[in-house]
Amino acid sequence: MTTAHPVAAPTLELLSWVSARPRTYRETIEAWRTSCPRLSVWDDAIGDGLVAVARGGRQDDALVRVTPAGRALLEGRTARSDASS
């Protein structure tokens, strides 16, 4: 799925955070939930197909992972950063 809007810095931060090590759904929601409708990083990342939740038997076992689309955004950002150095 292609994002319909430019990728904001907080979204890239979420993707980097999730890709750094295995994250549970509970841990991710606690760290990234917000009550501000203008800052919907988690909802946008899910809706744009950048992260996915792999559910286990219990919600505590559910893992959040960066999808191939999310990884491509991260790799593109890294490539652009390296090129501008």
N, C-alpha and C positions, 0 to 999 in steps of 0.2 A: 504494500500500500504506500502511496506517495503522500507526503504531508501537503496539506492544502495551504499552509502558511509558513513563513520563515521559521526556522528552528531558533528558539530563544536560548540564551546562555543558561538559564536554569534547567532547560530540558537536556542540554549537553552535560550539565553537571550531574543530573539524575542518571543519565546513561553511564557516565564515568563511574559514579558511585556504585551502581548495580554491577558493572563489569569488574570492579576491583576484587570482589570475592563473592561467594554465594550469599544471597540475602533472602531471608524469609519474607513472606507476604506481610506478616505482622510487623517485623522490623521496618520494612519499607513504608508501610502506611503510617507508622508512628513517626518516622523521620520526614515524610513528604506530604502528609495531609495538610490541608489548609482550609480555612473558612472564607478565604478571600476569593470571590468569583473571578477576579482578574488574574489570579495566580493559580492556574489549574494544571500545573506541571504533570502530576500523576495522571489525571484524566486525559490530557492531551497526548501523553506518551502512549497510554493504552489505546486510545482512539486512533492514533496514527500508526499503530502497529510497531512501535519502537521497542516496547517491552511487552512481555507476556507472563502470565502466572501459570505455573505448572502445578496443578493441585494434586496433593497426595490424599491419603485417607482422612487426614484431619487438616484443618486450616493452618495449624501450627507447622505442618509439614510442607505446606505450599511454598514453592520457591519462585522468586521473580528472576527472570533472565532477560538479557538484551537479545532482541530478535536480529536476524540478518540485516534488516533495514536499519535498525538502531546501530548495529556494529558498523555498517557502511557510513552512517553519519559521523560516528566517532573517528573512523579511519580517514574520512575526508577532511575532518577538522585537523587531524594530526598532520596529514599531508600538506594542507594549506599552511599550517604553522611552520612546518619544516621548510617549505619553499620560501616563506617570507623572512627567514632568518638569514 
